[in-house]
């Protein structure tokens, strides 16, 4: 039997890397097991010839001084090395729907002004909606990360009381309560690809949390995301932490209600197939970064408490379809791109999601796109002169794409080309005429790509679907597993996204060490 490490970490998503870096910095022995050849989960960067693309991160939150990302990096001694650019103040998100547009700026007064420019007669409805956002912002800022901060809730108790009636509301229900005009609903919620849900299904609390966080500051790494992840990984290794790629967990080692370790099997990076002898790994504490429901089924669902079994009864988030592209001999800055994101919307978000997700109809696509070459002056991910990298992202149904792939590889590839054509048709019609003739590289990632390379169940983007049911205070999964020496640490068991997963890793570290970062 091998000597157990202090912390055996299963998976290398950002919450796991954040937790591991903090523990290694404290002198604890850490071993990370990753099924993929690259570390970082959805945050990993992959090469395509001389170019590099990040799998799914676009822009991020909580990177300003005093925010959780900066606080975490400062704890590791990386705050001066890993820096971020704040995206455009006049509109970090630029939302277009037909001949209407809304720039999402920093500050509620600026947002109110921009919304009123679209619908001057909707002053009262806009005020009602923004007042709810302000209440949510005050309440979330006062929400304690640990008990020593609990007194801060009292100062914002009126905001909590006003928000109580929206605790189980969808975004659509709040829109309706405020009687917000349809075009403003479409424009102000233009970033729904960030959540992979339509307004009728999306938890208002989940939407408001991310919307408000971006309103405080939307960021892109000065040296791209690979520099952020590489710096955290190097910190782990510099403190004697181990990171082992191409090892998939195939079973747990348990004794009654205690998790002792895992068995892994080697993964062929070319095929993703496990083979060869199993290896045993032991930890005094076992930290699970992969899907909690999958882990629970491997261990035996009956071993978990009834409360945990209820919390593990969640549905997976929707998946995505992504175009990774490189253009040459064209400057996208001359076509409306810059240090912001562009959101191309249809008039009704609920209908757009139904068309694409339920019916696989992308003839009128709703998508997000950006040019990361214009988010920073660093050219390391797109080094050739005259080239720029850009990405387009939209929603996709895993069940449809997996069934298509199993039935016919030709049909699967034909559908990928069809979706790419619809996306590029829209780009050429509305933003960049003739972009196809400038494309020197284009690749598409589908839901099955997500499952293959990130080991994401159903190719889901965020683990748990962000519905009111799953986002409920009493159903939301946390790090607690009801088993001894076993903890969840992932987007599904905390908060998704870049800042959210760092927060999740930090909170588990704080819970186990009582070393609070603030």
C-alpha positions in Angstrom: 0.0 0.0 0.0 1.4 3.4 -1.0 1.8 6.1 1.6 -1.3 8.3 1.7 -0.9 12.0 0.8 -2.6 14.7 2.9 -4.9 15.6 0.0 -5.7 13.3 -2.9 -7.5 15.4 -5.5 -9.5 13.8 -8.2 -9.6 16.1 -11.3 -7.8 19.3 -12.1 -10.6 21.8 -12.8 -10.0 25.3 -11.4 -11.6 24.7 -8.0 -9.3 21.7 -7.5 -6.2 23.6 -8.7 -7.1 26.6 -6.4 -7.6 24.3 -3.4 -4.5 22.3 -4.1 -2.3 25.4 -4.6 -3.4 26.8 -1.2 -2.8 23.5 0.6 0.6 23.0 -1.1 1.6 26.5 -0.1 0.8 25.5 3.5 3.2 22.6 3.3 0.6 19.9 2.8 1.3 16.9 0.5 -1.0 17.1 -2.5 -1.6 14.6 -5.4 -3.8 15.6 -8.3 -5.1 12.8 -10.7 -6.4 14.0 -14.1 -8.0 11.9 -16.8 -7.0 14.3 -19.6 -3.5 15.1 -21.0 -4.1 18.8 -20.1 -4.8 20.2 -16.7 -7.5 22.8 -16.0 -10.9 21.2 -17.0 -12.9 23.7 -19.1 -10.2 26.2 -18.4 -7.4 24.3 -20.2 -5.8 25.7 -23.3 -5.1 23.5 -26.3 -2.8 24.0 -29.3 -3.8 24.0 -33.0 -0.5 24.2 -34.9 1.1 27.5 -33.8 -2.2 28.8 -32.4 -3.8 28.3 -29.0 -7.4 28.3 -27.9 -9.0 28.2 -24.5 -11.6 25.5 -24.3 -14.5 27.6 -22.9 -13.4 30.6 -20.8 -14.3 33.9 -22.5 -14.3 36.7 -19.9 -14.2 36.5 -16.1 -15.2 38.2 -12.9 -13.8 39.0 -9.4 -10.3 40.0 -10.5 -10.2 43.5 -9.0 -8.2 44.4 -5.9 -9.9 42.9 -2.9 -12.0 40.5 -5.0 -11.6 36.7 -4.5 -9.4 36.0 -7.6 -6.9 38.8 -6.6 -7.0 37.7 -3.0 -6.3 34.1 -3.9 -3.4 35.1 -6.2 -2.0 37.4 -3.6 -2.0 34.5 -1.1 0.1 32.4 -3.5 2.4 35.4 -4.2 1.2 35.6 -7.9 -0.8 38.8 -7.8 2.0 40.8 -9.5 2.7 38.0 -12.1 -0.9 37.1 -13.1 -2.8 40.2 -14.1 -6.0 41.0 -15.9 -7.3 43.7 -18.3 -10.6 45.3 -17.5 -12.9 45.2 -20.5 -14.5 48.2 -22.1 -16.3 50.5 -19.6 -18.8 51.8 -22.1 -19.9 48.3 -23.0 -18.1 45.1 -22.1 -21.1 43.2 -23.5 -22.6 44.6 -26.7 -26.0 43.1 -27.5 -27.6 43.2 -30.9 -31.1 42.2 -32.0 -32.2 43.3 -35.5 -31.8 47.1 -35.6 -31.7 47.5 -31.8 -28.7 47.3 -29.6 -27.8 47.7 -25.9 -24.3 48.2 -24.6 -23.9 46.8 -21.1 -21.7 49.2 -19.1 -20.4 49.4 -15.6 -22.7 51.0 -13.1 -26.5 50.9 -12.7 -27.0 54.5 -13.6 -25.2 53.9 -16.9 -27.3 50.8 -17.5 -30.5 52.6 -16.8 -29.5 55.4 -19.3 -28.7 52.9 -22.0 -32.0 50.9 -21.5 -34.0 54.1 -21.5 -32.4 55.1 -24.8 -33.9 51.9 -26.3 -37.4 52.4 -24.7 -37.8 56.0 -23.5 -41.4 55.2 -22.4 -40.4 52.4 -20.1 -38.8 54.5 -17.3 -40.9 53.0 -14.5 -40.4 49.4 -15.6 -36.6 49.9 -16.0 -36.4 51.4 -12.5 -38.3 48.5 -11.0 -36.0 46.0 -12.6 -32.8 47.8 -11.7 -34.0 48.4 -8.2 -34.2 44.6 -7.8 -30.6 44.2 -9.2 -29.4 46.8 -6.7 -31.1 45.0 -3.8 -29.5 41.7 -4.9 -26.1 43.4 -5.2 -26.3 44.8 -1.6 -27.5 41.5 -0.3 -24.8 39.5 -2.0 -22.0 41.8 -0.9 -23.2 41.4 2.7 -23.5 37.6 2.4 -20.9 36.0 4.8 -18.3 33.6 3.6 -17.7 32.5 7.2 -19.4 33.0 10.6 -17.2 35.9 11.6 -18.9 38.0 8.9 -22.4 37.0 9.8 -23.2 40.4 11.4 -22.9 42.1 8.0 -26.2 40.6 7.0 -28.1 42.8 9.5 -27.0 46.0 7.7 -28.7 44.8 4.5 -31.7 43.0 6.0 -34.2 45.2 4.1 -32.7 44.1 0.8 -33.0 40.5 1.9 -36.6 40.9 2.8 -37.4 42.6 -0.5 -35.7 39.8 -2.4 -37.4 37.0 -0.5 -40.3 36.7 -2.9 -37.9 36.1 -5.8 -36.0 33.3 -4.2 -37.6 30.6 -6.4 -38.3 32.9 -9.4 -37.1 32.5 -13.0 -35.7 35.4 -14.9 -38.8 35.4 -17.0 -41.0 35.8 -13.9 -39.0 38.8 -12.8 -39.2 40.3 -16.2 -43.0 39.8 -16.2 -43.3 41.2 -12.6 -41.5 44.4 -13.7 -43.5 44.5 -17.0 -40.2 45.1 -18.8 -40.8 45.5 -22.6 -39.9 42.5 -24.7 -37.0 44.1 -26.5 -35.4 45.2 -23.2 -35.8 41.6 -21.9 -34.0 40.4 -25.0 -31.2 43.0 -24.8 -30.5 43.1 -21.1 -30.4 39.3 -20.9 -28.4 39.0 -24.1 -25.7 37.0 -22.4 -27.8 33.9 -21.7 -25.3 31.8 -23.5 -23.2 32.4 -20.4 -25.9 30.4 -18.4 -27.0 27.9 -21.1 -30.7 28.4 -20.2 -33.6 30.5 -21.5 -35.3 33.0 -19.2 -38.3 30.7 -18.6 -36.0 28.1 -16.9 -33.1 30.2 -15.5 -33.0 31.0 -11.8 -33.2 34.7 -11.4 -30.8 34.5 -8.5 -28.2 32.7 -10.6 -28.7 35.2 -13.4 -28.4 38.3 -11.2 -25.3 36.9 -9.3 -23.3 36.8 -12.5 -24.8 39.8 -14.2 -24.0 42.0 -11.1 -20.5 40.5 -10.8 -19.7 41.4 -14.4 -21.1 44.9 -13.7 -18.5 45.3 -11.1 -15.7 44.3 -13.5 -15.4 42.1 -16.6 -11.8 40.9 -17.2 -9.5 39.1 -19.6 -6.0 37.8 -18.6 -3.2 40.1 -19.7 -1.2 37.0 -20.9 -4.3 34.8 -21.7 -5.8 32.0 -19.7 -2.9 29.5 -20.2 -0.6 31.9 -18.3 -3.1 31.9 -15.3 -3.4 28.2 -15.2 0.3 27.5 -15.8 1.2 29.9 -12.9 -1.1 28.1 -10.5 0.2 24.7 -11.6 3.8 25.8 -11.2 3.0 27.0 -7.7 1.7 23.6 -6.8 4.7 21.9 -8.2 7.1 24.4 -6.6 5.6 23.4 -3.3 6.1 19.6 -4.0 2.6 18.9 -5.2 2.1 16.2 -7.8 0.0 16.5 -10.9 -0.5 13.2 -12.8 -2.2 13.3 -16.2 -3.9 10.5 -18.1 -5.2 8.7 -15.0 -9.0 8.1 -14.8 -10.7 7.1 -11.6 -12.4 3.8 -12.1 -13.3 3.0 -8.5 -13.2 4.2 -4.9 -11.5 2.5 -2.0 -13.8 2.7 1.1 -14.1 1.2 4.6 -17.7 1.6 5.8 -18.5 5.3 5.6 -14.8 6.4 5.1 -13.2 7.1 1.7 -9.6 6.0 1.7 -8.5 6.5 -1.9 -9.2 5.5 -5.5 -8.2 3.1 -8.2 -7.1 4.6 -11.5 -6.4 3.3 -15.0 -4.2 4.9 -17.7 -5.9 6.8 -20.5 -4.6 6.9 -24.1 -4.6 10.6 -24.9 -5.2 9.9 -28.6 -8.4 7.9 -28.0 -9.5 8.7 -24.4 -9.8 4.9 -23.8 -8.7 3.4 -20.5 -6.4 0.3 -20.5 -3.7 -1.4 -18.5 -3.4 -2.3 -14.9 -5.1 -0.4 -12.2 -3.2 1.7 -9.6 -4.2 2.5 -6.1 -3.9 6.0 -4.6 -4.6 6.9 -1.0 -5.2 10.2 0.8 -5.9 11.3 4.3 -8.6 13.5 2.7 -10.0 12.8 -0.7 -11.2 15.8 -2.8 -13.5 15.1 -5.7 -13.4 17.6 -8.5 -15.3 15.5 -11.1 -19.1 15.2 -11.2 -20.5 14.5 -7.7 -23.4 12.4 -9.0 -21.0 10.2 -11.0 -18.7 9.8 -8.0 -21.7 9.0 -5.7 -22.8 6.2 -8.1 -19.3 4.8 -8.1 -19.2 4.7 -4.3 -22.8 3.6 -3.9 -25.6 6.1 -3.6 -27.0 4.3 -0.5 -23.9 5.2 1.5 -24.8 8.9 1.4 -27.2 10.5 3.7 -30.8 11.1 2.6 -30.1 14.9 2.4 -27.1 14.3 0.1 -29.1 11.9 -2.0 -31.7 14.6 -2.5 -29.1 17.2 -3.3 -27.5 14.8 -5.8 -30.8 14.5 -7.7 -30.0 17.3 -10.1 -30.1 17.6 -13.9 -27.1 18.5 -15.9 -26.6 21.9 -17.6 -27.0 22.4 -21.3 -24.0 21.9 -23.6 -22.3 24.1 -26.1 -21.2 24.3 -29.8 -18.1 26.4 -30.3 -16.3 27.7 -33.4 -12.6 28.3 -32.8 -11.2 30.4 -35.7 -8.2 32.3 -37.0 -8.5 35.1 -39.6 -5.7 36.6 -41.7 -5.3 39.9 -43.5 -8.3 41.5 -41.9 -8.6 43.6 -38.8 -11.7 42.7 -36.8 -11.4 46.0 -35.0 -12.7 47.6 -38.2 -15.8 45.4 -38.0 -17.1 46.1 -34.5 -14.9 43.9 -32.5 -12.8 45.2 -29.6 -12.2 44.7 -25.9 -15.8 43.5 -25.5 -18.1 40.6 -26.4 -20.7 40.7 -29.1 -24.0 38.9 -28.6 -26.2 38.2 -31.7 -29.8 37.7 -30.5 -33.2 36.7 -31.9 -36.2 38.6 -30.7 -37.4 35.9 -28.2 -34.8 34.1 -26.1 -37.2 31.3 -25.1 -38.0 30.6 -28.8 -34.3 30.8 -29.8 -33.3 28.2 -27.2 -36.2 26.0 -28.3 -35.2 26.3 -31.9 -31.5 25.4 -31.3 -31.7 23.1 -28.3 -34.9 21.3 -28.8 -35.1 21.2 -32.6 -31.4 21.5 -33.6 -32.4 24.4 -35.9 -29.7 27.0 -36.2 -31.1 28.8 -39.2 -31.7 31.8 -37.0 -28.9 31.5 -34.5 -28.3 33.2 -31.2 -24.6 33.3 -30.2 -21.8 35.0 -28.5 -18.5 36.0 -30.2 -15.3 37.8 -29.4 -11.8 38.5 -30.7 -9.3 37.7 -27.9 -6.5 39.2 -29.9 -8.2 42.5 -29.2 -8.6 41.9 -25.4 -4.9 42.1 -24.8 -1.7 43.1 -26.6 -0.1 39.7 -25.9 0.3 37.8 -29.1 1.5 34.4 -27.7 -1.7 32.5 -28.6 -1.8 34.0 -32.2 1.8 34.8 -33.1 1.7 35.1 -36.9 1.6 38.6 -38.2 -1.7 39.6 -39.7 -3.7 37.0 -37.9 -6.4 37.3 -35.2 -8.2 34.7 -33.2 -11.9 34.7 -32.6 -14.5 32.3 -31.2 -18.3 31.9 -31.5 -20.3 30.0 -28.9 -23.9 28.9 -28.8 -26.1 26.3 -27.0 -26.4 22.6 -28.1 -28.2 19.5 -27.0 -25.9 16.6 -26.0 -28.6 13.9 -26.6 -29.1 15.0 -30.2 -25.4 15.2 -31.0 -24.5 11.9 -29.3 -27.3 10.1 -31.0 -26.3 11.5 -34.4 -22.6 10.6 -33.8 -23.5 7.0 -32.9 -25.8 6.6 -35.9 -23.5 8.0 -38.5 -20.2 9.8 -38.4 -20.9 11.3 -41.8 -24.2 12.7 -40.6 -22.6 14.1 -37.5 -19.9 15.9 -39.4 -22.4 17.1 -42.0 -24.5 18.6 -39.2 -21.4 20.3 -37.7 -20.7 21.9 -41.1 -24.3 23.0 -41.4 -24.2 24.7 -38.0 -20.9 26.4 -38.8 -22.4 27.7 -42.1 -25.4 29.2 -40.3 -23.1 30.9 -37.8 -20.8 32.3 -40.4 -23.7 33.3 -42.6 -25.0 35.5 -39.7 -21.5 36.9 -39.1 -21.1 37.8 -42.8 -24.6 39.3 -43.0 -24.4 41.5 -39.9 -20.8 42.0 -38.9 -17.9 41.0 -41.1 -18.7 40.7 -44.8 -16.6 38.1 -46.5 -15.1 36.6 -43.3 -14.9 33.2 -44.9 -12.2 34.2 -47.4 -10.0 35.3 -44.5 -10.4 32.1 -42.4 -7.1 30.2 -42.3 -8.2 27.9 -39.5 -11.6 26.8 -38.1 -12.5 24.0 -35.7 -15.8 23.1 -34.1 -16.4 21.7 -30.7 -19.7 19.9 -30.0 -21.2 18.5 -26.8 -19.5 15.1 -27.5 -16.2 17.0 -27.7 -16.8 18.4 -24.2 -17.6 14.9 -22.9 -14.4 13.5 -24.5 -11.9 16.1 -23.5 -13.3 17.5 -20.2 -15.1 14.3 -19.0 -18.2 16.4 -18.5 -21.4 14.4 -18.2 -23.7 15.1 -21.1 -21.1 17.6 -22.2 -22.7 20.0 -19.7 -21.1 23.5 -19.4 -21.7 24.1 -15.6 -22.4 20.7 -14.1 -25.7 21.5 -12.5 -28.5 23.2 -14.5 -29.1 26.7 -13.1 -32.9 26.3 -12.5 -34.6 27.5 -9.4 -35.0 23.9 -8.2 -31.3 23.2 -8.4 -30.3 26.6 -7.2 -32.5 26.4 -4.1 -30.7 27.0 -0.8 -31.9 23.7 0.6 -31.0 21.6 -2.5 -27.8 23.3 -3.5 -24.9 20.9 -3.2 -21.9 21.9 -1.1 -18.5 20.4 -0.3 -20.1 18.3 2.4 -20.6 14.6 1.4 -21.8 13.0 4.6 -18.8 10.6 4.3 -15.6 10.7 6.3 -12.5 12.2 4.6 -14.4 12.9 1.4 -15.3 16.3 0.0 -16.8 17.7 -3.2 -14.9 20.6 -4.9 -16.4 21.5 -8.2 -18.8 23.8 -10.0 -21.6 21.4 -9.3 -20.9 21.6 -5.6 -20.2 25.3 -5.4 -20.3 28.0 -8.0 -19.4 27.7 -11.7 -17.2 30.0 -13.9 -13.7 31.3 -13.3 -14.3 33.4 -10.3 -16.9 31.0 -8.9 -14.7 27.9 -9.0 -11.8 29.8 -7.4 -14.2 30.8 -4.7 -15.3 27.2 -4.3 -11.7 26.0 -3.9 -10.9 28.8 -1.5 -14.0 28.1 0.7 -13.0 24.4 1.0 -9.5 25.4 2.0 -10.8 27.8 4.6 -13.3 25.3 5.9 -10.5 22.7 6.5 -7.8 25.0 7.8 -9.7 27.9 9.4 -7.2 30.1 7.5 -9.4 32.8 6.1 -8.0 34.7 3.1 -9.7 38.0 3.8 
